[in-house]
Amino acid sequence: MPALSATASSLPRDAASILELAARSMFDLFAGASEGMLLVDRDARVVWINDQYRRYLPALGFPREEDFVGHPVSSVIQNTQMHQVLKTGKPILIDLLSNRAGTFVVSRIRCATTAAR
C-alpha cells in the first residue's frame, strides 16, 4: 500500500468527508489483501467482484463475469449466508464457506449507506 503523501492541510476536515475517506481506504485495503471480494446491493444481487475473485468463476461454473455479476448472491454462490447478514445487519466476521471452488475463510459485512434507495 503506498504511503500517504498528503499533508495534514489537504486532508478533509468535516466528519462526512473523513468518514468517506476512511471507508474508501478500508475498502481498498480489503480488496487488495483478499483472495476474492464481492459486493452485493440491498437486494442481495452481486454488483461487483475484484480481480482476485474472477479467477474462481470457472470453478463456480461461470464462464463470464456477466454470468455472475447482476445475479442474486444465493443463486451464484452455494451455501452463502450473505442474505442473513443483509436481513439482520449482524456481520459474520469469521466463517467457512465450501462450494465447488473450494473451502474458504470468509467475512460477511453489511455496510450502511446514506444513499437514498
GICORDA-V871667 format. One record per backbone hydrogen bond with DSSP energy under -1.0 kcal/mol. NH is the residue of the N-H (numbers start at 0). CO is the residue of the C=O. E is the energy in kcal/mol with one decimal. If there is no record, write none. Layout:
# GICORDA-V871667
((NH,CO,E) (NH,CO,E))
This chain:
# GICORDA-V871667
((9,6,-1.4) (17,13,-2.2) (18,14,-2.6) (19,15,-2.2) (20,16,-2.3) (21,17,-2.5) (22,18,-2.6) (23,19,-2.5) (24,20,-2.3) (25,21,-2.5) (26,22,-2.6) (27,23,-2.5) (28,24,-2.1) (29,25,-2.8) (30,26,-2.9) (31,27,-2.0) (32,28,-2.0) (33,29,-1.6) (38,47,-2.5) (40,44,-2.2) (43,40,-2.1) (45,70,-2.8) (46,38,-3.0) (47,38,-1.3) (49,36,-2.3) (53,49,-1.4) (55,52,-2.1) (56,53,-1.2) (59,55,-1.6) (60,57,-1.1) (61,56,-2.7) (66,63,-1.2) (67,64,-1.8) (68,64,-2.8) (69,45,-3.0) (70,67,-1.5) (72,43,-3.5) (74,71,-1.6) (76,72,-2.1) (79,76,-1.3) (84,80,-1.5) (85,81,-2.4) (86,82,-2.0) (87,83,-2.8) (88,84,-2.5) (91,107,-2.4) (94,105,-1.4) (96,103,-2.6) (98,101,-2.5) (101,98,-1.5) (103,96,-2.6) (105,94,-2.9) (107,91,-3.2))
